[in-house]
């Protein structure tokens, strides 16, 4: 029973970090240049939102193979988000403190998703 409680807490914490990340992305992209609304603003928002959406859908499927596939998609979207965030940072669209916070959130989410994927492999 204790193991299950630890898993539940782990997933609750991961969902919370993912939600904070997506909200942070939406807040930061409000200040992106208006000419990027259909460019990296839209792309970053879609990629970041794809992370918790695929995570959630994977667990809803209730099959190990489906879960693994959706976690891989979530992880890929996370890496896509990371690239766009670095790109936007170099373009001067993201303030340093926001950049640091987003990258910290990305790192935590990535490690946690990777941990779940490795656990499923066993």
C-alpha positions in Angstrom: 0.0 0.0 0.0 2.9 2.4 0.8 4.3 1.9 -2.7 1.0 2.9 -4.3 0.8 6.0 -2.1 4.4 7.0 -3.2 3.3 6.5 -6.9 0.2 8.6 -6.4 2.2 11.4 -4.8 4.8 11.2 -7.6 2.2 11.6 -10.3 0.4 14.3 -8.4 3.6 16.2 -8.1 4.5 15.7 -11.8 1.0 16.9 -12.9 1.4 20.0 -10.7 4.8 20.8 -12.2 3.5 20.3 -15.7 0.5 22.5 -15.1 2.7 25.3 -13.6 5.0 24.9 -16.7 2.2 25.3 -19.2 0.7 28.3 -17.4 4.2 29.9 -17.2 4.6 29.3 -21.0 1.3 31.0 -21.7 2.2 33.9 -19.4 5.6 34.4 -21.0 4.3 34.1 -24.6 1.9 37.0 -23.9 4.9 39.3 -24.3 6.2 37.7 -27.5 6.2 39.9 -30.6 2.7 40.1 -32.2 4.2 39.0 -35.5 5.0 35.6 -33.9 1.4 34.9 -32.9 1.1 32.2 -35.6 4.8 31.3 -35.3 6.7 30.4 -32.2 4.0 31.7 -29.9 1.5 29.2 -31.2 4.1 26.4 -31.6 5.4 26.8 -28.0 2.0 26.8 -26.6 0.9 23.7 -28.5 4.1 21.8 -27.6 4.0 22.7 -23.9 0.3 21.8 -23.6 0.9 18.5 -25.4 3.1 17.4 -22.5 0.4 17.0 -19.9 -2.3 16.1 -22.5 -0.3 13.1 -23.7 0.7 12.1 -20.2 -3.0 12.2 -19.1 -4.2 10.3 -22.2 -1.5 7.7 -21.8 -2.7 6.9 -18.2 -6.3 6.9 -19.4 -5.6 4.1 -21.9 -4.7 1.7 -19.1 -2.4 -0.4 -21.2 1.3 -0.5 -20.7 2.2 -0.2 -24.5 -0.2 2.7 -25.0 1.1 4.5 -21.9 4.7 4.1 -23.1 3.8 5.5 -26.5 2.0 8.5 -25.0 4.8 9.2 -22.5 7.3 9.2 -25.4 5.1 11.7 -27.3 4.9 13.8 -24.1 8.7 13.6 -23.7 9.2 14.6 -27.4 6.9 17.6 -27.0 8.9 18.6 -23.9 12.1 18.5 -25.9 10.4 20.5 -28.7 9.3 23.1 -26.1 12.9 23.2 -24.7 14.3 24.0 -28.1 11.7 26.8 -28.8 12.4 28.3 -25.3 16.1 28.4 -26.0 15.4 29.9 -29.4 13.1 32.5 -28.0 15.6 33.3 -25.3 18.3 34.0 -27.9 15.9 36.2 -29.8 15.4 38.2 -26.6 11.7 37.2 -26.3 12.1 35.7 -22.8 13.6 37.5 -19.8 16.5 35.7 -18.1 14.6 34.9 -14.9 11.7 33.4 -16.9 14.1 31.5 -19.0 15.8 30.0 -16.0 12.5 29.1 -14.4 11.2 27.4 -17.6 14.4 25.5 -18.1 14.3 24.3 -14.4 10.7 23.2 -14.9 11.6 21.4 -18.1 14.4 19.6 -16.4 12.2 18.4 -13.6 9.5 17.2 -15.9 11.9 15.5 -18.2 13.6 13.5 -15.4 10.2 12.5 -13.9 8.8 11.4 -17.3 12.0 9.5 -18.1 11.8 7.8 -14.7 8.3 6.6 -15.4 9.3 5.3 -18.9 12.3 3.4 -17.4 10.0 1.9 -14.8 7.6 0.7 -17.5 10.5 -1.0 -19.4 11.2 -3.3 -16.4 
